[in-house]
Amino acid sequence: MPVKRKIIPYNPELKDLARELRRNMTLSEVLLWNELKQKQILGCDFDRQRPIGNFIVDFYCKELSLAIEIDGDTHIYRYDYDDERQSVLEGLGIHFLRFEDIEVKKNMTNVLRVIEDWIQKKKPTPDPSEEGNLT
């Protein structure tokens, strides 16, 4: 039986801004997106610059309710805002992984390892007794 996902509403006024952010991604966002797109990480489907509630997260996997954020220059002096924003979104059941911009640029292997480890701990494993059942 398929897992039913909770639908999280978003502010439709953020769609144009999200589209613009996708067109103007930072280098670290581009580098990470190249690793996340097309279900390359353990078959998980990620979106980029995804509106959720009244915010936009860098990357989001609906199946896992996982947001991945890259903290770069735009986050300097905005720690309180980022903490509040994350707290609000966590209240909607969203989990967060945060990485520094420089870490994505200089240590992608570790970033991907952290993401994969998190997914392996959270992703439901198929029940072997259900294999082959087409119902």
C-alpha positions as CSV (number, residue, x, y, z in Angstrom):
1,M,0.0,0.0,0.0
2,P,1.5,3.4,-1.0
3,V,2.5,5.7,1.8
4,K,0.2,8.7,1.9
5,R,2.1,12.0,2.1
6,K,0.9,15.0,4.0
7,I,0.2,17.9,1.7
8,I,2.0,21.1,2.8
9,P,0.4,24.3,1.4
10,Y,2.5,27.1,0.0
11,N,2.1,30.7,-0.7
12,P,1.3,30.9,-4.5
13,E,2.8,34.4,-4.6
14,L,6.3,32.7,-4.1
15,K,6.1,30.8,-7.4
16,D,7.6,33.6,-9.5
17,L,10.4,34.2,-7.0
18,A,11.2,30.5,-6.8
19,R,11.4,30.3,-10.6
20,E,13.8,33.3,-10.6
21,L,15.9,31.7,-7.9
22,R,16.1,28.5,-10.0
23,R,17.4,30.6,-12.9
24,N,20.0,32.3,-10.7
25,M,21.4,29.6,-8.5
26,T,24.7,30.1,-6.7
27,L,27.7,28.0,-7.6
28,S,27.2,25.7,-4.5
29,E,23.5,25.3,-5.4
30,V,24.4,24.3,-8.9
31,L,27.1,21.8,-7.7
32,L,24.7,20.2,-5.2
33,W,21.8,20.2,-7.7
34,N,24.0,18.3,-10.2
35,E,24.3,15.5,-7.5
36,L,20.6,15.5,-6.4
37,K,18.7,15.8,-9.7
38,Q,17.3,12.8,-11.6
39,K,17.0,10.7,-8.4
40,Q,20.7,10.2,-8.2
41,I,20.8,10.0,-4.4
42,L,19.3,6.6,-3.4
43,G,16.4,7.1,-5.8
44,C,15.0,10.2,-4.0
45,D,13.3,12.9,-6.0
46,F,14.4,16.4,-5.0
47,D,13.0,19.7,-6.2
48,R,15.1,22.9,-6.1
49,Q,13.9,26.3,-4.8
50,R,10.7,24.8,-3.5
51,P,8.0,27.1,-1.9
52,I,6.7,25.6,1.3
53,G,4.4,27.7,3.5
54,N,5.6,31.3,3.3
55,F,9.2,30.3,2.6
56,I,11.4,28.8,-0.2
57,V,13.9,26.1,0.6
58,D,16.9,25.3,-1.5
59,F,16.1,21.6,-2.1
60,Y,13.2,19.5,-1.0
61,C,12.3,15.8,-1.1
62,K,8.5,15.3,-0.6
63,E,8.9,11.6,0.0
64,L,11.1,12.2,3.1
65,S,9.9,15.7,4.0
66,L,13.5,16.7,3.8
67,A,14.8,20.2,3.1
68,I,18.4,20.8,2.3
69,E,19.8,24.3,2.8
70,I,23.1,25.8,1.8
71,D,24.2,28.7,4.0
72,G,26.3,31.2,2.2
73,D,26.9,34.9,2.1
74,T,23.2,35.7,1.9
75,H,22.8,34.0,5.4
76,I,25.4,36.1,7.1
77,Y,23.7,38.1,9.9
78,R,20.4,36.3,9.3
79,Y,20.9,33.5,11.8
80,D,17.8,34.5,13.8
81,Y,15.6,34.6,10.7
82,D,17.0,31.3,9.5
83,D,16.4,29.7,12.9
84,E,12.8,31.0,13.1
85,R,12.1,30.0,9.5
86,Q,13.5,26.5,10.2
87,S,11.4,26.2,13.4
88,V,8.2,27.1,11.5
89,L,8.9,24.6,8.8
90,E,9.9,21.9,11.3
91,G,6.5,22.5,12.9
92,L,5.0,21.4,9.5
93,G,6.9,18.1,9.8
94,I,9.9,19.1,7.6
95,H,13.4,17.8,8.5
96,F,16.5,19.9,7.7
97,L,20.0,19.3,6.7
98,R,22.2,22.4,6.5
99,F,25.6,22.8,4.8
100,E,27.9,25.8,4.5
101,D,28.6,27.1,1.0
102,I,32.3,26.4,1.3
103,E,31.7,22.8,2.4
104,V,29.6,22.1,-0.7
105,K,32.3,23.6,-2.9
106,K,35.3,22.0,-1.2
107,N,34.0,18.7,0.3
108,M,31.1,17.4,-1.8
109,T,32.0,13.8,-0.9
110,N,31.2,14.5,2.7
111,V,28.1,16.5,1.9
112,L,26.7,13.6,-0.1
113,R,27.7,11.1,2.6
114,V,25.8,13.1,5.2
115,I,22.7,13.2,2.9
116,E,22.9,9.5,2.1
117,D,23.3,8.5,5.8
118,W,20.3,10.6,6.8
119,I,18.2,9.1,4.0
120,Q,19.2,5.6,4.8
121,K,18.2,6.1,8.5
122,K,14.8,7.7,7.5
123,K,13.7,6.0,4.3
124,P,11.3,3.2,4.9
125,T,12.8,-0.2,3.7
126,P,10.4,-2.4,1.7
127,D,9.1,-5.4,3.6
128,P,10.7,-8.5,2.0
129,S,7.5,-10.4,2.6
130,E,5.7,-8.0,0.3
131,E,8.1,-8.6,-2.6
132,G,6.4,-9.9,-5.7
133,N,2.9,-9.0,-4.5
134,L,1.1,-6.9,-7.1
135,T,-1.8,-5.9,-5.0
